[in-house]
Amino acid sequence: MITGELKNKIDSLWGIFWTGGLTNPLDVIEQMTYLMFIHDLDATDLRHQKEALMLGLDSKSMFDGEVTINDRVVSKQDLKWSRLGDMEPRQMYDTMANAVFPFIKGLDDGNDSAYSTYMQDAIFKIPTPLMLDKIMTAMNGIYELMEEDKSGDTRGDVYEYLLSKIATAGVNGQFRTPRHIIKMMVELMDPRPDDTICDPAAGTSGFLVEAAEYLKNVKKEDVLFDPENRKHYMNDMFTGFDMDRTMLRIGAMNMMTHGIEHPNIEYRDSLTDQNPDRDKYSLILANPPFKGSLDYDSVSDDLLDTAKTKKTELLFLELFLKMLKKGGRTACIVPDGVLFGSSKAHKAIRKELIENNKLQAVISMPSGVFKPYAGVSTAVLVFNKTGYGGTDKVWFYDMMNDGFSLDDKRSRIEDNDIPDIVERFRNLDKEADRKRTDQSFLVDKEEIVKNDYDLSINKYKEIEYEKVEYEPTSVILGKINDLQTEIEAGLKELEKMLKEQEPGDE
């Protein structure tokens, strides 16, 4: 959540665009995204140089040497964000429009990557040098505040806040999954160096970025020091689909600034024949759109094999099973209705997960997790594609707190179940003796089948009522009579005192 001074600075920056003539929110977000990317290129390049020096690796800065842009030879050092800030406004504007922008558009030229594809039609729209100077000064102030906040993914929060300014964002489902929830899901899945990871509803690529960061931080030696694994990590490991070109640009830039050289971020409607990927990925991480409804004619035929439905939340579950390799695994967010819906399609998809694959966990989250943008109750499903079954027991966890208040303010609090969720999921063998009154417990497959494949935790959780013993009625009535007698005596004493009071006394 963006609050306080950072929120005010972003609002002020938005106002600079507005007063300068850029009033379309999508245009503002695109231009801000480009400038953030230019800033991050400089910061990321510097970080990579420092990391390489610490690790004793050879590393070349992308800003070394010169580049020819429109028949003009330019020192790459002059294209750095930090160098632009030292220029006077007219020189800054000329360099940005005629050198920096063409430079970033051609960064991945010839590689046919998502970045080069979605930057081809990018246009620099800031109209005047003075406006660019004000914007860059304001953005430097924002970045200073972002550096001071070490509590989470402030950059992602900035994207979320920007998207909240688009009037249609709620309709299009373009709300970012909170970073701490993404991180929890990635930690539950524990990505491996040989994984092929996909998010079929990628948005700003939050899940892919977090998976990349997890591998880089937790399994650095296996990922970055092994030549084959490093090549896989930089080129083939991460794939994301989306139908919004703005999101695709943001997603591709987000991946590149986090060190992925050639991200596979594609324009694709995942639920249609545009998406031929089947039996391809070993890990899917996703928060697909809820409450959508499609025509049968637009849905890929094989997604209707298990259940003929128009509901996107059910179609995506079927899609995940189709896209996964045998043995592949998924952690995805679903609305609570998926867990207990009584329609034929709801029951069919739950039966498919339990009978023909391996459903591992159902983590129910409180309804405030997605506030202030949505109050829907959700859950995280964790399952493996087997094709032959394998569900023995399903682990249920009732998340009460995620480290933030569950109101619209979403202020940070101490109560946080996420560390406990990750620890318990990694040690499910120790959950066997947990009681149904506990926050987490295991449920046998047979019991779930008897309950019509209902996966709502309330179906299995037992509430422990404390027995309260009261005194006998005669004793309580006696105490009431004694109290009444004392009150009457007090009133009589007060009345006596008032009668004895002489006129004029205070």
Disulfide bonds with the S-S distance in Angstrom:
none
